């Protein structure tokens, strides 16, 4: 994947891997690149894009099932995957990368006049490797029940129930373009398991605390109410007409897509909406990764009450927690910063997901930065692909140690070949570094560390 002319990023060629690490000084384009990748990948996995069956194929299939009396068909997984990748390629040619960038950054198109991106078919296939991470699924339409079984290595079985009794209903449905399209998309997307794409921004500590206040739909409703009050008090007909049009536009926007005109960049807006979707209490002590975070880093666990208010309970002994709850607003910054990640791992994470994590080391003591590196390793073992932007040399050294340890123990789930580091410099081509375990001196961090140490030695000698 090659990106050119993105803000201060002159050029970057990305080799898609299980773990990609962005390093470099402030304002060198790491966040810009992360934002663009999030926009691109989340667009690829939009659930309303994919249609495995054409209209003609679907009608032919249903008629053949009705006439033959057979109720089960098999579809090759490779065929589904190839069709999905083809749809993505076709969609990306129609939806230019500049348009995705504008929607994602929420800034004017002039900022992306020279932006270009080249994405190979093999890279789309890499991103869509895990489309079948479910066992079985069901859907119903017009009285017909469809069960999708994913019990075989190479194919998926579709079993139709009540087809004969409800065939006339389906025939009528297929005459309506809107309903036919809905049925096609629903059935197609039931065949696959789309990965989640998550972005955890560096601003997450403040967002985690003030998520309710930042709820954009709430702000839009408030604005609409205030505008309505103004409208009722207006006397001038022209002014009233203008206000009526403004109210109509704002209400349509609120009803159809409340976040489309968000003033926040899409990664931030999506993160706010993700947090505001968290309503239920959760606790999954069986999960290896979230259990490790609570035991080793948080030393406690989050709880959510019936009003969606987050509290924190400190660990007490080996498997118990203190009775008293601490208000989320007054817990430490490290506990605030990990709330979204903890919930994601406990309730949502699945194989094939893509996680973009800006400054994972945020507010963490060096000891916990090392432990969080181990969390990243465990997530990769679960089949989650991760993109990290970091200013922590300690975090990278800890990841290096994990790879070296795996080499010694002959563990192949996370090796040098699974990692790439990209070092950003302003208005320069981004440097790609492979074989993280062979980096003995990393100038991005080590030059500064060496300068501070030398300065200290000189001052002590003079003293």
Phi and psi in degrees as a GROMACS rama.xvg file:
@    title "Ramachandran Plot"
@    xaxis  label "Phi"
@    yaxis  label "Psi"
@TYPE xy
-118.497  124.845  UNK-2
-115.598  133.805  UNK-3
-130.816  145.459  UNK-4
57.685  54.7414  UNK-5
-109.964  97.6132  UNK-6
58.8272  -125.76  UNK-7
-84.8936  -1.46337  UNK-8
-82.9086  111.802  UNK-9
-71.5904  -49.0482  UNK-10
-161.974  138.513  UNK-11
-144.341  129.836  UNK-12
-110.198  116.257  UNK-13
-100.908  130.68  UNK-14
-98.8942  110.891  UNK-15
-66.5552  124.373  UNK-16
-136.336  174.845  UNK-17
-61.5396  -36.4511  UNK-18
-134.29  124.312  UNK-19
-119.971  129.946  UNK-20
-118.493  125.258  UNK-21
-102.168  124.764  UNK-22
-127.564  168.615  UNK-23
140.527  167.742  UNK-24
-68.0702  171.53  UNK-25
-62.6379  148.457  UNK-26
60.9181  37.7217  UNK-27
-109.134  2.26342  UNK-28
106.781  8.41772  UNK-29
-64.6834  -47.0498  UNK-30
-67.9948  -39.8432  UNK-31
-55.4886  -46.2727  UNK-32
-66.2848  -41.527  UNK-33
-61.7795  -43.8431  UNK-34
-59.4237  -46.2537  UNK-35
-63.8471  -41.9145  UNK-36
-63.635  -40.9253  UNK-37
-62.132  -45.8875  UNK-38
-60.5364  -44.3052  UNK-39
-64.7866  -50.5084  UNK-40
-68.6784  -41.9094  UNK-41
-67.3498  -29.7474  UNK-42
-68.4429  -41.0097  UNK-43
-58.3513  -37.3967  UNK-44
-99.3572  25.1248  UNK-45
-64.0525  128.742  UNK-46
-71.366  -15.6678  UNK-47
-96.46  12.2379  UNK-48
-88.9313  -35.1892  UNK-49
-88.5149  131.865  UNK-50
-131.927  105.994  UNK-51
-74.5858  -44.6636  UNK-52
-92.9738  140.49  UNK-53
-81.4037  168.928  UNK-54
-59.7986  -43.5721  UNK-55
-65.148  -41.7221  UNK-56
-63.6063  -40.0373  UNK-57
-66.0954  -46.1537  UNK-58
-62.1363  -44.1189  UNK-59
-60.7955  -42.1193  UNK-60
-62.7092  -48.3816  UNK-61
-64.0026  -41.661  UNK-62
-65.7021  -40.1911  UNK-63
-66.1979  -37.3255  UNK-64
-66.17  -40.1677  UNK-65
-66.925  -43.6723  UNK-66
-74.2842  -35.2846  UNK-67
-82.8189  -21.0635  UNK-68
84.105  -11.187  UNK-69
-74.0519  141.949  UNK-70
-116.008  -2.43865  UNK-71
-127.488  135.425  UNK-72
-126.882  159.643  UNK-73
-118.981  140.344  UNK-74
-126.102  133.089  UNK-75
-69.4821  132.804  UNK-76
-60.5315  -39.0167  UNK-77
-61.5578  -35.7227  UNK-78
-66.3075  -41.5237  UNK-79
-63.8152  -45.5241  UNK-80
-63.059  -43.8713  UNK-81
-62.6576  -39.3361  UNK-82
-66.4888  -40.2219  UNK-83
-61.7671  -48.0979  UNK-84
-61.9623  -37.9438  UNK-85
-64.3169  -43.4458  UNK-86
-61.4978  -40.1087  UNK-87
-62.908  -47.8828  UNK-88
-59.4543  -44.8871  UNK-89
-63.3292  -40.5632  UNK-90
-66.924  -38.9551  UNK-91
-70.7261  -23.7585  UNK-92
-74.8837  -32.3083  UNK-93
-78.3888  -40.0777  UNK-94
-98.4158  93.1466  UNK-95
-63.5231  150.99  UNK-96
-59.0774  -29.6012  UNK-97
-64.5539  -40.3097  UNK-98
-65.1122  -40.7995  UNK-99
-61.7261  -41.9273  UNK-100
-63.2937  -43.7892  UNK-101
-61.8486  -46.5219  UNK-102
-62.5636  -34.5061  UNK-103
-80.0497  -40.8415  UNK-104
-89.4216  -20.3237  UNK-105
59.5998  41.011  UNK-106
-130.771  168.698  UNK-107
-70.0692  157.92  UNK-108
-64.9956  -21.2842  UNK-109
-59.435  -24.6385  UNK-110
-73.5179  -12.2454  UNK-111
-125.361  26.0621  UNK-112
-57.036  -39.6651  UNK-113
-105.482  7.42828  UNK-114
-65.7848  136.063  UNK-115
-141.751  151.958  UNK-116
-143.142  134.724  UNK-117
-117.388  124.648  UNK-118
-127.393  118.603  UNK-119
-79.7516  155.786  UNK-120
-59.3857  -37.6649  UNK-121
-63.3877  -29.9357  UNK-122
-75.2507  -35.3463  UNK-123
-63.7368  -40.9981  UNK-124
-64.0019  -36.8346  UNK-125
-62.2972  -44.5217  UNK-126
-67.6533  -28.9117  UNK-127
-104.707  29.3793  UNK-128
-63.711  -32.7115  UNK-129
-116.029  68.8618  UNK-130
-93.1794  -2.57522  UNK-131
-129.541  54.6433  UNK-132
-95.8388  28.2223  UNK-133
-122.257  164.395  UNK-134
-93.6802  -57.4562  UNK-135
-149.754  158.895  UNK-136
-142.259  161.091  UNK-137
-136.145  150.092  UNK-138
-146.528  159.715  UNK-139
-135.098  144.958  UNK-140
-154.316  122.357  UNK-141
53.2327  39.3535  UNK-142
88.2829  -11.9058  UNK-143
-88.8603  132.341  UNK-144
-104.657  132.056  UNK-145
-121.618  123.533  UNK-146
-109.074  128.559  UNK-147
-108.394  117.946  UNK-148
-108.102  131.246  UNK-149
-117.941  59.2861  UNK-150
-100.032  -9.00097  UNK-151
-108.22  157.836  UNK-152
-69.4677  -38.2841  UNK-153
-111.266  -12.3158  UNK-154
-139.216  164.198  UNK-155
-121.111  138.968  UNK-156
-103.934  133.837  UNK-157
-112.494  120.428  UNK-158
-112.535  125.214  UNK-159
-101.987  131.609  UNK-160
-121.916  140.927  UNK-161
66.5089  25.2326  UNK-162
-67.0044  -46.4549  UNK-163
-63.5585  -43.6881  UNK-164
-68.224  -25.9527  UNK-165
-116.23  15.9962  UNK-166
-63.3216  -37.7312  UNK-167
-62.2825  -38.1144  UNK-168
-61.3425  -42.7981  UNK-169
-67.4737  -38.8836  UNK-170
-59.3275  -40.9072  UNK-171
-66.4378  -40.2671  UNK-172
-59.7692  -41.519  UNK-173
-69.2756  -11.6774  UNK-174
-82.9404  -20.0861  UNK-175
-93.1336  117.894  UNK-176
-58.2892  -43.8551  UNK-177
-63.5106  -48.2548  UNK-178
-67.8692  -36.7286  UNK-179
-63.6369  -44.9562  UNK-180
-63.2126  -41.4436  UNK-181
-62.0245  -43.6251  UNK-182
-63.5618  -44.4919  UNK-183
-59.4784  -47.9052  UNK-184
-67.6839  -41.156  UNK-185
-62.4649  -47.3939  UNK-186
-65.3867  -42.6797  UNK-187
-61.0183  -44.0333  UNK-188
-77.9818  -13.3084  UNK-189
-77.8872  -21.8103  UNK-190
-71.359  -23.5416  UNK-191
-123.368  163.217  UNK-192
-117.657  100.818  UNK-193
-72.4801  132.71  UNK-194
-64.553  152.145  UNK-195
-80.3529  143.907  UNK-196
-118.472  115.898  UNK-197
-119.832  140.162  UNK-198
-121.331  121.439  UNK-199
-106.093  103.684  UNK-200
-78.6561  162.185  UNK-201
-65.7455  -22.1604  UNK-202
-81.4849  7.21771  UNK-203
-62.8451  -29.6375  UNK-204
-60.1072  -49.3541  UNK-205
-67.8113  -39.9839  UNK-206
-64.1604  -41.5842  UNK-207
-59.0619  -36.326  UNK-208
-77.6557  -43.295  UNK-209
-106.358  29.0083  UNK-210
-57.9008  -39.6563  UNK-211
-66.7173  -41.2258  UNK-212
-68.43  -25.2978  UNK-213
-92.2256  0.816919  UNK-214
-59.5535  114.575  UNK-215
-70.8067  -36.4161  UNK-216
-61.9998  -37.318  UNK-217
-61.2647  -45.1187  UNK-218
-62.4766  -40.1787  UNK-219
-65.3858  -42.2567  UNK-220
-62.6469  -43.2213  UNK-221
-60.0165  -47.2152  UNK-222
-59.6642  -41.7213  UNK-223
-64.4692  -41.9505  UNK-224
-61.6221  -43.3796  UNK-225
-64.5131  -39.7236  UNK-226
-66.992  -36.8654  UNK-227
-62.8786  -41.6996  UNK-228
-62.2325  -40.683  UNK-229
-63.2046  -42.4257  UNK-230
-59.5238  -44.1387  UNK-231
-66.5561  -23.3747  UNK-232
-92.588  -5.93049  UNK-233
-76.0474  142.243  UNK-234
-108.397  -35.7343  UNK-235
-68.8491  123.649  UNK-236
-59.8071  -42.852  UNK-237
-64.2382  -43.7459  UNK-238
-64.5103  -35.9504  UNK-239
-68.3169  -40.0767  UNK-240
-63.1472  -43.0978  UNK-241
-61.0173  -43.1692  UNK-242
-68.47  -35.5746  UNK-243
-62.0685  -43.9609  UNK-244
-64.0921  -41.0206  UNK-245
-63.6962  -42.6415  UNK-246
-64.5116  -41.3688  UNK-247
-60.4729  -46.4689  UNK-248
-62.3963  -43.4821  UNK-249
-67.7434  -35.717  UNK-250
-72.4756  -38.8703  UNK-251
-61.3631  -44.0131  UNK-252
-60.7061  -40.0523  UNK-253
-67.7035  -39.2709  UNK-254
-77.4394  -35.6016  UNK-255
-88.6806  -46.3383  UNK-256
-156.731  87.2191  UNK-257
-60.5655  -20.6345  UNK-258
-106.741  -0.884383  UNK-259
-62.7045  -36.2841  UNK-260
-101.718  29.8249  UNK-261
-59.9185  144.427  UNK-262
-84.2796  -12.3009  UNK-263
-85.6071  150.008  UNK-264
-58.4975  150.957  UNK-265
-54.6964  -43.1288  UNK-266
-58.9305  -37.3138  UNK-267
-72.7549  -46.5572  UNK-268
-58.4391  -45.1724  UNK-269
-64.1452  -37.0555  UNK-270
-67.1952  -40.6861  UNK-271
-60.553  -45.4492  UNK-272
-66.5486  -35.6718  UNK-273
-60.9762  -47.0043  UNK-274
-63.034  -39.4969  UNK-275
-75.1675  -9.48346  UNK-276
-86.5407  -9.53392  UNK-277
-80.4878  109.211  UNK-278
-120.315  -29.05  UNK-279
-95.2558  152.313  UNK-280
-70.8252  153.865  UNK-281
-148.711  149.974  UNK-282
-171.587  117.693  UNK-283
-130.157  80.5763  UNK-284
-64.2394  -15.7096  UNK-285
-76.0652  -20.7296  UNK-286
-72.635  124.585  UNK-287
-62.3701  -42.6135  UNK-288
-75.1546  -51.4075  UNK-289
-65.5999  -34.0354  UNK-290
-61.0052  -40.7141  UNK-291
-65.961  -42.5125  UNK-292
-61.0862  -45.128  UNK-293
-69.02  -37.495  UNK-294
-76.8528  -45.4695  UNK-295
-97.5058  -29.8138  UNK-296
-109.376  -56.1285  UNK-297
-72.0065  -36.5465  UNK-298
53.4616  46.1401  UNK-299
171.328  -169.963  UNK-300
-147.779  155.496  UNK-301
-86.4336  148.459  UNK-302
-135.814  149.579  UNK-303
-123.536  128.011  UNK-304
-85.5136  -178.609  UNK-305
-64.6532  -16.7018  UNK-306
-95.8803  5.54952  UNK-307
80.7803  12.8955  UNK-308
-83.8672  130.441  UNK-309
-88.1897  133.384  UNK-310
-127.02  168.897  UNK-311
-132.135  136.423  UNK-312
-119.358  127.378  UNK-313
-75.4711  152.63  UNK-314
-71.1263  144.342  UNK-315
-139.405  104.919  UNK-316
79.5815  -161.853  UNK-317
-77.7674  -46.4149  UNK-318
-126.344  15.7777  UNK-319
-119.646  162.811  UNK-320
-129.129  149.096  UNK-321
-62.4137  148.356  UNK-322
-69.5647  -39.3854  UNK-323
-70.2181  135.025  UNK-324
-98.6014  145.194  UNK-325
-105.487  132.549  UNK-326
-60.7401  137.29  UNK-327
-60.3263  -29.7789  UNK-328
-65.6606  -21.4704  UNK-329
-115.153  7.20175  UNK-330
-74.7649  169.659  UNK-331
-67.3797  160.014  UNK-332
-60.7797  -35.6026  UNK-333
-63.5831  -39.7955  UNK-334
-70.0485  -39.0545  UNK-335
-60.7407  -41.0592  UNK-336
-71.7283  -21.9868  UNK-337
-100.792  3.12239  UNK-338
-60.6016  -52.3112  UNK-339
-60.846  -41.3452  UNK-340
-63.4615  -43.7974  UNK-341
-60.3918  -44.2113  UNK-342
-66.5085  -44.1615  UNK-343
-56.7239  -47.7848  UNK-344
-64.3035  -40.7893  UNK-345
-73.4263  -37.1038  UNK-346
-115.094  -20.1682  UNK-347
-122.593  -40.3336  UNK-348
-51.9872  135.219  UNK-349
-148.743  162.528  UNK-350
-55.0882  136.273  UNK-351
96.9105  -15.3096  UNK-352
-60.3668  155.531  UNK-353
-121.822  121.031  UNK-354
-115.588  121.947  UNK-355
-109.665  121.708  UNK-356
-126.047  108.948  UNK-357
-90.4443  119.641  UNK-358
51.6893  66.5233  UNK-359
-60.5362  -24.3318  UNK-360
-76.8824  -1.66532  UNK-361
-48.7651  122.703  UNK-362
67.5086  5.38077  UNK-363
-93.0778  137.223  UNK-364
-62.071  150.253  UNK-365
-47.9465  -39.3032  UNK-366
-60.9617  -40.8391  UNK-367
-76.9375  -24.7842  UNK-368
-62.6428  -40.9149  UNK-369
-63.9947  -42.5178  UNK-370
-66.5598  -36.1486  UNK-371
-67.4658  -31.1371  UNK-372
-59.7887  -37.7806  UNK-373
-68.6187  -33.7028  UNK-374
-61.7039  -42.5392  UNK-375
-60.1538  -43.1239  UNK-376
-60.0748  -43.5044  UNK-377
-66.2434  -36.6466  UNK-378
-66.158  -39.2296  UNK-379
-64.2365  -38.3507  UNK-380
-62.8024  -28.767  UNK-381
-77.2518  -5.31704  UNK-382
93.4005  18.7139  UNK-383
-96.0192  132.424  UNK-384
-93.5309  140.921  UNK-385
-132.524  138.129  UNK-386
-120.452  124.805  UNK-387
-122.932  139.416  UNK-388
-115.265  125.116  UNK-389
-143.185  151.482  UNK-390
-114.198  14.3556  UNK-391
-106.452  111.264  UNK-392
-67.4141  -32.4022  UNK-393
-64.338  -41.3572  UNK-394
-60.9399  -44.3271  UNK-395
-69.4331  -38.6811  UNK-396
-62.5572  -38.6886  UNK-397
-64.7372  -40.5367  UNK-398
-63.4813  -39.3283  UNK-399
-60.5567  -42.7109  UNK-400
-62.9135  -37.5248  UNK-401
-62.7877  -43.5256  UNK-402
-64.966  -42.2063  UNK-403
-63.1333  -41.8015  UNK-404
-63.6973  -41.2734  UNK-405
-62.0603  -37.2244  UNK-406
-62.3085  -44.3587  UNK-407
-64.6025  -41.88  UNK-408
-85.7989  -1.06829  UNK-409
60.273  41.1867  UNK-410
-93.1704  122.175  UNK-411
-101.76  5.63905  UNK-412
-76.9526  -18.5899  UNK-413
-150.982  101.135  UNK-414
-129.251  178.658  UNK-415
-51.3315  -39.1084  UNK-416
-69.7611  -12.1867  UNK-417
-93.2015  -0.31628  UNK-418
-128.263  141.848  UNK-419
-134.921  139.07  UNK-420
-108.514  138.066  UNK-421
-122.277  118.627  UNK-422
-101.082  118.208  UNK-423
-92.869  136.174  UNK-424
-131.664  143.052  UNK-425
-59.3645  129.688  UNK-426
55.2621  32.221  UNK-427
-130.54  162.626  UNK-428
-65.9573  133.676  UNK-429
-73.3058  133.119  UNK-430
-84.5026  129.92  UNK-431
-98.8966  131.386  UNK-432
-123.621  122.785  UNK-433
-106.144  179.478  UNK-434
50.7657  67.5523  UNK-435
-56.3483  -32.0479  UNK-436
-70.7702  -13.5677  UNK-437
-99.6994  3.51924  UNK-438
-82.3314  107.099  UNK-439
-93.3662  -26.2342  UNK-440
-139.009  117.174  UNK-441
-110.943  103.137  UNK-442
-54.1912  -36.5806  UNK-443
-52.4111  -40.8426  UNK-444
-101.929  -44.5898  UNK-445
-70.5523  -27.0473  UNK-446
-61.5755  -44.6815  UNK-447
-68.5533  -44.161  UNK-448
-59.5178  -43.4396  UNK-449
-64.2265  -42.6743  UNK-450
-61.661  -43.0293  UNK-451
-64.305  -43.3297  UNK-452
-64.2887  -43.6649  UNK-453
-63.0951  -40.9789  UNK-454
-61.7774  -43.1951  UNK-455
-60.7435  -48.062  UNK-456
-59.5066  -42.4542  UNK-457
-63.9844  -43.4036  UNK-458
-66.3405  -39.7944  UNK-459
-63.9216  -41.1615  UNK-460
-63.1685  -42.5519  UNK-461
-67.2487  -37.3361  UNK-462
